[in-house]
Amino acid sequence: MENPQTIWFNHQKQLVETIDQRKLPFQNLIFEISTLEEAEYAISQMVVRGAPLIGVTAAYGMFLAARNYSGNNLQLEMKLSAEKLKSTRPTAVNLAFAVDEALSVILDQISASENVKNLFDYAENLKQREIDFSKNIGKHGLEIIKAISKSKNGEPVQILTHCNGGRLACVELGTATAPIYLAHEAGIPVHIWVDETRPRNQGARLTAWELGQAGIPHTIIPDNTGGHLMQHKMVDMAIVGSDRTTLNGDVANKIGTYLKALAAADNGIPFYVALPSTTFDWALNDGIAEIPIEQRNANEVSLMEGMLNGEVHEFRIFPEKSAVANYGFDVTPARLVTGLITERGVCKATRESILSMFPEKANL
Ligand code: MRU
């Protein structure tokens, strides 16, 4: 793998570069971001996606907005930029978190150039934090995989995942995939059931591409296959990521996650959610009532993209006049979650357990 990171600042060109995730796995192209508008575009059009990466991109977007501003009211300009960025995608809380933290580093009493430098440092710092979070999520999740592996007599641990909670959704290693990468590195045999994840197919297009690059055995399955596999004892555990998790442990993740959690509960299969602290929404309790669920364009459902004779084509797959609903996420209630794998350790999906892991959040 050439560059394990998904986003970086190109000092020579003085702009941000990222992998254009819309093109994978057919083409591996770099997308350049040099303005606030390009950062907004990258997030809303899913050039970048996945909660932690959206957060880091937004932080760089704030830096670029400040760097390109030549007026004399930076505070106001940055508040407007923050609102624009926040409106690009509503569900992943990392976006609002990163934008609000970036706003908090801007000070009236220092020069514009010092503010620009501080915003750049903030973006780089958030990126490094996400890398460290992923590493620690990996270490804690690895212990769970190790424990399951002991009862498998050398057979692979069968892990089901949904969407892409991989390095592409983060900066390095990922959330859901971090324990998988570390298990593979440690020589523990694993096999991953990769949910295709309609409509954008993040599983089939991105998770499968990532796992393939790392040489990790995997099989892509249509989204409605998991329940059958679980009934036939072909899944030992599920690990998914999250876009926003409430203080009570309700988990918003890619649409379809809830159905997998239901099937896992019915079959007594552990269902884990891997997430960094930047994905907790410390202000919310009831995920179903309170988490905003993004609805996206109908074309994502009615059009499919694929390779034909070496070229990428888009195909309509059902009648043009049929109505389409395209909810991006659903909420898995805390009672269906076996554990939350965070950078500080594994906790239960309950308020008490989450706060015992993050006691500093108790009085927010
Ligand atoms: O719409 P996306 O592709 O941004 O959704 C991403 C997911 O649902 C991921 O699984 C999620 O961000 C959690 S892992 C970082």
Residues whose N, C-alpha, C, O or C-beta is under 5 A from the ligand:
A	BS01	MRU	R49 G50 A51 P52 H162 C163 N164 G165 A169 T175 Q202 G241 S242 D243 N253 K254
